[in-house]
Amino acid sequence: MADTIEIVTFNLKPGASRDDFLEKNKYVEQNLVSKMPGFKSRETAISDEGQVVVVLHWDKPESAQHSMDEFVKSSEPQEFQQLLDMDTFQMVRYVQVA
C-alpha cells in the first residue's frame, strides 16, 4: 500500500508561548508519535503569522488513524493539546501517488 501523508494545521491559543509549544512538540514527537506503528517521519513549521503545520508520513492510512485514536485517548499529550486553538485545527490525509 502507498504511503500516507497527513497534514495538520492549527494556531496556538492566544497567550500560548511559542517556546513552550516547541518544547512540548518535541516531547510529543520523540516520546509518543515516533513510537506508533507505521510511523515514518514528522516535520513541524510555524509561519510568521503563527500558524503551525505538522506533516507526518505513515506507511498506510490505518497507521495514521491508529495514531490519532491513541493520541486522543492518552493523557500524556494533554499539556501539548492545551496550547492548540482547536477551533483552527484541521487535518487532511493523502495517499502518495508518486
QUIQUIZI-V668988 format. One record per backbone hydrogen bond with DSSP energy under -1.0 kcal/mol. CO is the residue of the C=O (numbers start at 1). NH is the residue of the N-H. If there is no record, write none. Layout:
{{CO & NH} {CO & NH}}
This chain:
{{3 & 96} {4 & 58} {5 & 94} {6 & 56} {7 & 92} {8 & 54} {9 & 90} {10 & 52} {11 & 85} {13 & 16} {17 & 21} {18 & 22} {19 & 23} {20 & 24} {21 & 25} {22 & 26} {23 & 27} {24 & 28} {25 & 29} {26 & 30} {27 & 31} {28 & 32} {28 & 33} {29 & 34} {32 & 35} {33 & 36} {36 & 39} {38 & 59} {41 & 57} {43 & 55} {45 & 53} {47 & 50} {51 & 47} {52 & 10} {53 & 45} {54 & 8} {55 & 43} {56 & 6} {57 & 40} {57 & 41} {58 & 4} {60 & 64} {61 & 65} {62 & 66} {63 & 67} {64 & 68} {65 & 69} {66 & 70} {67 & 71} {68 & 72} {69 & 73} {70 & 74} {75 & 78} {77 & 81} {78 & 82} {80 & 83} {81 & 84} {83 & 13} {84 & 86} {85 & 88} {90 & 9} {92 & 7} {94 & 5}}
